[in-house]
Amino acid sequence: MFKEEYVGNLHVHTLYSDGGATTQEIAGKAAEVGLDFICLNDHAHMTDALHLSDEGFYGKVLMMVGLEMGVRYHHYLAYDIREREGRHNLSAQEIIDTVHSQGGFGFLAHPFEKGMPFAEKSVAYTWNDLSVTGYSGLCIWNFTSRWKERVKTILHGFFFLAFKTRMLKGPSRETLTFWDQQCQKRRVVAVGGSDAHGTAFKWGHLRLTPFTYDYLLHSITIHVLLKNKLSKTLPEAKQEIYEAMRSGRLFIVHENLSPARGFRFDFASSDGSDLYMGEEASFRPGQFVVELPAEGRIRLIKDGALVEERRGKEAIFSVTEKGVYRVEVYKHVFLFGWRPWIFSNPIYLR
């Protein structure tokens, strides 16, 4: 039984690459918004080293250091690696293989990004080679990517900045479709991230910081589930978080919309055995149990298609067919309707 829940933010940049704050400063902001851990992913081609000496506990916040590899295309969020890769002209598959050779793992970052029409001319850092193998999963929900793709003019920018929480779109249909298709073949973990930079935006004489670390670190988070309390020592704590990430024992949350500690999506089979997010077993009849910390619209997805929908704080769904099942939850916001809130990792009933 996985009773311990820890909340963290992935894909965070520091002054080592193109971020706007130091590791120490980011840790302080993470503590202020109540996070348990942070994973840094500075750009490998911008930083001078893999700054593993920055890892550790900053108060109660566990700080871990990875990289974001790739330059123009094929950005890859790499974790549990030992050193910075100095070559920046690697192919998509070579990037994945390099991380794997160090004993690490990773996720395709914003693979179907659209880019910002205003100011950035829709330049997008997409993942163009989808035939690659060996990756642990993909980032299905990147706050920065999803926000900026709707900004066509300066007026759009101010509008979507004013309603940045209530108007945020969920993972794109293209992303979810690709993920669901890959899950038919094997276990593929989904994560989310902020892509936090905390840097100033400049346009003529206009200069502002549209997204501070305070906001971004509490935007798209992951909640990992552990059997026991997180270790107080760095090597053990890192591996406990990384093992949950590798296994898909986590769910993704739009934290600024509403806190989601306490969400659960489990399978109780008729023979008395249980399965949790990320786990796989041969099919047997049973029930999916969903629990929420607040009212929501719960959607059960099987093999990429909607099976059933309920409203409330809990739901029980009978299971009579094999498939890859996951849950999406939407929260009602006054004047804005149902907004995307929680995305689970799948339970695989083969």
Secondary structure by P-SEA (a helix, b strand, c coil): cccbbbbbccccccccccccccaaaaaaaaaaacccbbbbbcccccccccccccccccccbbbbbbbbcccccccccccccccccccccccaaaaaaaaaaaccccccccccccccccccccccccccccccccccccccccaaaaaacccccaaaaaaaaaacccccccccaaaaaaaaaaaaccbbbbbbbcccccbbbbccccccccccaaaaaacbbbbbbbccccccccaaaaaaaaaaaaacccccccccccccccbbbbbbccccccccccccccbbbbbbbbbbccccbbbbbcccccccccccccbbbbbccccbbbbbbbbbcccccccccbbbbbbbcc
